Structure formats: C-alpha cells, structure tokens
Amino acid sequence: MQITPSEAAQLGPLTWLKKPAVDGPPAQRDPRVVERVSEMLRDIERRGLAAVRQYSEDLDGWTGSLELGQDELRRSGDQLPADLRAALELGYERTSRFAAAQREHLTDFEIELADSVVCGQRYVPVRRVGAYLPAGRFPLLASAFMTVGVAKAAGVPSVLACTPPSGEHGAHPAVLYGAYLSGADRVFALGGVQALGAMAFGLLDEAPVDMLVGAGNAYVTEAKRQLFGQVGIDLLAGPSEVAVIADETADPDWVAADLLGQAEHGPNSPAALVTTSEEFGRQVIAAIDRRLATLATSEVAGPAWRDFGSVVVARDAAQAAAVSDVWGPEHLEIQTADDDYYLKNLANYGSLFLGRWSTVAYSDKGIAGTNHVLPTGKTSRYNAGLSVSRFLKPLTYQRAAKEGTAALAPAVERISAFEGLAAHEATATVRIEHIGRHSGAFDGTPAVDRN
C-alpha cells in the first residue's frame, strides 16, 4: 500500500513513523510467471487432458484419479476433529445466510416509461462456475464458502471446484468438507494453472465454465488474467492487505495483533496503520516487535512487516480517512472514538471491520458471514469483493406495444437521420407509418426542463 508523490501532494503533510522498506507495489507481474503461464495454457489448450494430467504429475506428484466422488466428499468431515468440523459448519451457515440475504435484496422489476412502453430487469445467474480452492502453505478452509457456496446462493446451476492434491488422499479433507457443505456439484484434485485451464477449456467431461473464481498464488492469478475474456473472473487478487485506522482510545496490543494477523499470509503482505496519535503509533510498533519475538509464523509475518509495513500519523480524522482511501486496502479495521464517522466518509476498501471487537480473521474464516474474496492493490477504487451479485447478470428487456409506437418511433427517426444511419431510421419509419402519424407522436418538445 504505497502512496505516490502525486497522492502525497493531495493528502498534505504526514508524519511517517514507519515506511515500507520495499519501494514499489508487492505484486508486480513477474515476466517469468507470465511466460510460464502462457506456455502452459497454450499446451493445455492444444493437448487437452493429457497435458493437464502431465502437469499434475510433474508439479504436484499426483497420478491418481482427478475427480473426488460424492461419497468421499461426504466422508471427508469424518477425518476432522469434532470441534473443527463444527466450526466449519458454523462458517458455512453464516456465510450462506448472508449470501441468501444479499440475493433477496436484488429484485427484478418493471417500469412503464410511457404508455404501452415497458422496460424491465431480471437477475439471471451464470450457468457454469469453476471455483479454485487453494491449499498451499496454509489451507484456507473457508474458501469454498465464499466461492462455491455464494455461487449456489445466487442460483448457479453447476459449480465445479478444483483444489491441489494433498498427500495420499487426493486433497485436504478440511477443504473437501468445505466444498461438500457448500454444495459443489463436482470436485477435482487438481491444482494451479492446469486446474484453471481444464475448467476454462472444458476438459473435465464438462462444458467450459463461464466464470472462474477463487484466490491462488501468482501462477493462478496470472492464469485468471490470461483467461479473462474467454471466461469471466471474480477479481485479480494480490497479496493479502490490512489497514487499521485507530486513535488513542484503542489498545495498541490489539491493533498489533490484527496487523500481524494479515501479515502472516505471506512475506509480501502489506499491513498499515494510520492514527491521529503519534504516541499511539509508536506503542503499536513496539507491540508488534514484542509479538514477533514469540510468534510461531514470524518467519513470514516478520519480513512482511519489515518490508511492507507502514505507520503514518494524520493530523485529524479527515486526513486519516483520506490516507485510507488512497491505500484502498483489502481489509480495513476502524478502532476509534467515532467509528461511525469513518463508516460515513470512507469509500475505498474491500471490507470494513468496525470497532475493536471486529477483527479481519472473523471474516477470513467465514464466521462473520461476509466474503473474504476482496480487491487488493488499490483496485477497491473501482471494484468490490465477491458477492452474490457477481454471479448474477442484470439482464434488461423491453416490451413496446402498438399503442406505444408514437412515443418511440418519431424521436428515433430524427436521431437516426441526423446520424446518417438510414437503416436505423427505417426501422422506426415502417412502424410509425403502419399506425399513421398523428398528434400523439413526438413533436420535438424537450422531455427535460433544462432551466
């Protein structure tokens, strides 16, 4: 989460207690990754399933069956500790309930714009979705809730899921149980570029998917980038990000814990604090140092904080909000004396966590109900996280009766004639001449009062 010179000029003077040690965004496209992904996708498209199986063997050491049966999915929960299984079931229930509420608030409608001229909109789900469920260094057990489950809540008829092979059993049982709970129609032990290529090119005894969703490593992200256009995608997620806006009323140790909670996602995961209290900012830095001394994942979180961590002091709440909106963080926590001010005034973030009792991990694990597939790298300026609406197409329609022709055709004639599009003009002319030009037709009177 960098601030460019032009952005700094707009923000005004800031006091930096810690700047990122690495100058530049953490998720630039690696030319070697781009080239390798291009080679693999071309090969998969040319050789089909044979190439997919070869990459699965070469890269993941997997030679077993690619598809996991429904019985195996059902039994996957039996391999889990009872408390973990219960926690996953709770996460699925909360996430699916929130997604269902989102769907209920997206309603079809019709409006009569003129006599006998009706326009409407229907929310129609995409037909086929491919979900990637990562299971790398840290398997993200709630990913299926956010992708498969939300797609199903949107009404998607067919959802395939791919997750990297893991050991002798084909895939991580907790990831499989999440896919089972979420209602995946078919699940495959298949990872990386080969998984996305297989789903996009229709190589799994299925037609090609219409949309690919889910997070992954740099190769997965690059594959989604290159396949976009042939299929739709949710978003291009970079390293996980967190920012906290906090003042002296917050607990510096809690803020430190929350910053490190996202920094441990990877050594290039940015974590940033903007505060209106310099003393508080220094207390948070000291608390982070203390926590890193004993943190089990310090080999990941430490470099992330060292290279991409930020602490900046703003002069007031307005400037703090402005700094945050420039960062546009994936996750944004607010721990201040006036959290509602920030709720009303912030515009750029993936998901917002209000108050000291709200932490990002609640959403990460699916327990809070909101989605954790969120925009990174400042793309929250124009993009939002994955939700039911992403799987729905708001399709419009029009119905004009004979009686509505006079309200439509004459104006279209005039516009088309001015543009020089004679065939467009004729489509209106044949209709208005059929009913006859009469006093109810468009007479050139403005429909909008411009005074």
N, C-alpha and C positions, 0 to 999 in steps of 0.2 A: 504494500500500500504506500506508494510513493506520492510525493507532491512535487509537481513540476514547477519550474521557475515562474511560468505564467500563472499557474494556480496559486502559488505563494504570493504573488503580487496582488491578486484579488482578495486573498484572505487577510492581508495586513500582517504586522509584526507578530511573530510567535516565538515562544521560548521552548527550545528543544532540550529536554533532559537526556534523551537518547534518540539517535538517528539510526536507521538501518546501516549496517556495515557494508552491505552489498548495494552498489549503485545501479539500480535498474529493476524492472519487474522480475519476480522469481519464476515466471512461467513462460519465458520466451520459447518460441518453437525451435527445437534443435534440428538443424538440417539433416543430421544423421537419422533422427527419428522419422522425419518427413520422407526421406528417401527409402528407408526400410519399409515403412508402412505402404508406400506406393508400390514397391516391388511385390510385397505380399498380396495386396489386394488385386493387382494385375494377375498374379499367379493363381489366386483363388478363383477369380472370375473365369480364367482360361481353363484350369484343370478341374475345377469343381470340388466335390467332396474328397477326392484323392489328395488334393493339396491341403485341405482342412485337416484330414487325419495325419498327414505327414507333419504339419506344423504342431499339432497336438502332441505327437510323439517326440519330436525334436525339442520343443520348447518346454513342455510340461511333463514329459516322460510317461504319457498316458496312452495305452494301447487298448484299453477296454472299451466297452460299449459307450457311445456318446450319450444316449438317452437314458434317463433315470425313470423307471416306471412309477405309476401312482402308488403301488403298494410300498415301494421303497421310500417314497416321499412321506406316506402316512407313518411309516415306522421310524422315520428319522428323529422324531421327537423322543422316542424311547431311549435313544442313546444319550440324551441330555440330562443333566442334574434337574431334579424336580423344580427347584427354585428358578433356574434359568428358563426352563420351559414355561413356567407360569409368567415370568417377566416378559418373554416373547409374546405370549398370548395376550397379555395386557397391552403391550405396544401395538400389536396388530389391531386390537379392538379400538384403541384410542385413535389411531391413525385412520382407520376405515370409517369411524364415526364422524371425524372432522371432514373427511373427503365426501361422505354422503351429504353432510350439511352444505358443503360447497356446491354440490350438484343441485340440491334443492333450490338454491338461490340463483341458479342460471335457468331462466324460464323462457320458453318460447312465447312469441307474441305476434299479434297482427294489429295493423293500424290502417284506417281508411284515410288516405291523404286527400282524396277528392271523391265526389260522388261516383260510386262504382269502380274506384281505383284503390285496391287493397295491396299493401305490402306487408311482408312478414319475415320472421326469422325463426329457424329451427336449429337447435343444438344437436348435431349428429356426430356420434363417436367415430373415430377412425376404426378401420376394420381389423387391422393386424398390428400388434406391437411386439417388438423384441426388447427385452429388458436384460441389461448386463448387471450381474450381482458380484461385486468384487470380493475377493477372499485372499488378499495378499498377506503382507506382514501382519496386519490387523484385520481379520474378517469383520466387515461391517454388517452386523446381524440384522439391522432394521432396514437395509436397502430394499428388500423385497416389499416391505410395507409401503415404501414411498413410491415405488415404480409399478410393480405388478398390482398391488392392492388398489392404488389410486386409479390405475387404468381400468380395473374391473369396476370400481365405483362409478367411473364415467360411462360404463356400459360397453367397453371394448369387447367384442365377441371372442377374440383369440389373442392370448398373450403367451409368448414363448419366453423362457428365461434361460440364460447361459451363465454358468459360474465355473471358475477354473477348477480342474481336477485337483484333488487333495488326498494324497496317500492311497491306500488300497481300496477305499470305499467310493471313489469316484468324485466326491465333493464333500465339503464341510457339512456335517449333519445339522448344525445350527442354521447355516444358510439355507439348507434344503427345507428345514422345518418352517422357516420364514416364508419360503416360496410356496410351500404347501398351504399354510394358513392363509396366504394372500390370494390363493385361487389360480395359480399358474396352470395353464392348460397342458403345457409340456415343458420339461426341464432337461437341460443337457449339461453334461460335464465337459465344458468347452470354454477355454479362456482366450483373452487377448484379441488381437486383430482377427484371428481365424474365426472367433465366435461372431464378431460383428459382420465379417464378410459372409459367413454362412447364413446368417439371418437375412442380411440385405439382399443376397443373390438367390435366396430360396433353395438352399442346398440341404435342408433338413427334412426332406419329404414334405415340405410345405411350400406354399407360395411365398414370394418375397414379402417381408414385413413392410408396412407403410411408414413405420416410425421406430427409431432406436432411442432408448433412454437408459440412464444409469451412469454412475461415475466409474472411473478407472484410472489407470496410470497414464503416462504421457503417450504411450502407443495406442491405447484405447481412445483417448481424446483425439489424437491425430486421425485415427481411422474414422471416427464420427465426423470430423471436419471434412475429410475427403469424400465420405459417402453422402454428405448432406447435398440435397438436390435430387439424388436418386431415391433417398428416403428422407423423411423428416427427422429431426432430433430435438431433444429437450433443450439442452444448452451445452456449451463447451466449458466445462469446469476445470479450473486450475487448482493449485494448492489451496487447502482449506484456510480461511481467513477468520479472524475475530478482531473486533474493536470494542472497547469499553469507553463510555462516557461516564465519568464519576467525579464527585466532589468530596469535600472533607467529611461529609456525613456517611460515606461508605467505609467499609472495612478493607484496609489495604491488603490484608492477607487473603480475603475472599477474592478480591479483584486479581491478585497474583495467581491464585489457584485457577481462576477462569481463563486467564490469558494462557497459562501453560496447558490448560485442558485442550486447547485447539492447536497450540504449537507442537504437541506430541504427534499430530497427524503426519508430519513429515519435516525434514530438516530445512525445507524452503517454505514453511507455512508462516505467513505474517501474523503477528499479534501486536496490537497497538492500543495505547491508552491516550485519551485526551481528557484533561482535567482542568478545572479552574483554580486549582490549588497547587502551587509548586511544592510545598511541603508534602502534600499527599502523594504527588508523583514520585518524589524521592523515597517515600515509605514503600510504595509499590515495588520500585526497583529493588530495594533491599529485601523485601519479602520474596520476590522471585529468586534472588540469589540464594536465600536460605532454603527455599523449596527445591531448587535444582541440586543442592548438595546431597539430598537424600532421595530424589525422585527416581523411580525404577526405570523410567524412559528418558532419563536426562541425556542419553547419547543422541536422541532425536530432538527433544524439546530444547536442549541447550543450544545447539547450533542454530535452530530456528530463531530463538530469541536473540542470540548474538548477531546473526546476520540480517534478520528481517524484523526485529522488534523495534517499536517506536514508543516514546513517551513525549507528549507535547503539552505545553501549558497554554491555555487560551485565556484571553482577558475577561470573557464573560460567557454566558450560556449561548448567546447568538453566535459568537465566533466558534465555540465548541461544536455547535450544530453544523456550521459551515465547513469546518475541517472534516467532520464525519461525512458530510455529503460529497466532498471531494474524494475521499477514500472510497465511498460506496461499498462498505465491507459486506462480505457474505453473511456473517453473523454480527449483530450489534446489540450489546448489553447496555442498559441505562441504569445507573445506580446513583441517584442524586436526590436532592431535597424536593425537586419539582420534575418528576418523571413525565408528567402529562405535557409539560412544555415541549419536550423533545418528541413525544408522540405526535403532537400537532404540527411541529415545524420541520421534522426530518422527511426527506423524500427519497434518498438513495440508500438502500440496504436490501439484503436478501430476506432476512427475517429478524424481527425485533424482539428483544427479551427485556421486559420492563420490571424494574425493581430488583433488590438484592436477592430475593428468593427465586428469581428466574435465572437459570443458567443454561447455556447452549446445550450441554450434554442431555438435558431433559428432552430436547427435540431430536438431537442426534440419534438417540436410542428409540425414538418413536413413542415415548411415554407421554409427551406433551400433546401429541396429535398433529402438529404441523409438519410440513415436509422439510426434509434436510437436503434435497437436491436443489441447490441455490446458485445464483450467479456470483462469479468471482472476477477479479481483475478489473474492477470499476464498471463492469457491464450492467450493474444494477441501475445505472443511469437510464437505461432503456429496456431492461429485461427484468423479469420476475422469476421466482422459483417455480419448480414443477408443481402442478396442481391439476385438479380435475379438468379445468378449462383448457389445459394444453392438449388434452386428448379429444377435445370436442371442437368441431368445426361449426362456427355460427353461419349457417347457410341461409341466404336470403332468397325470397321468392316474390313474384308479383302476379296479381290477377286483375286484369282490366276487362271490364265488360263493355259491350257496345255502347252503353249509356255513358261510359267514361271517356270515350274517344275524343269528344270535343275538348276535354280538359287536358289532353295529351298531345294529339297529333299536330295541331297548328303550330305550337311552340317548337316542336321537333322539326317541322318543316322549315321554320325560319332559321333555326340554329344550323341545320344541315346545309341549307342554301348558302348561308354566309361562309361556312367552312369549305364549300365546294364539293361536298360529298353527296352527289346526286342520288346514289342508290339508297343511302340512308334516308334522304328526303322522300324518295318514292315509297318507302315502307309506311311512312305516315300518310302520304297523299292518297294511296289506294284505300286507306281506311276512312279518312275524313270524307272522301268523295262518295264512298259507299253509303254513308249516313246523310250526306249533304251538309254543306257549310251553312251554319245557322248562327243565331245570336248567342248561343251558349258557348261558342268557340273562343279560344284565346284571342284577345283583341289588342295585345301589346301593353296592356296596363300592368305596371310593376306589381309583383306579389308581395314585395317587402318595402316598407316605408323606410327610405334612406335618410330622412330628415332627423 
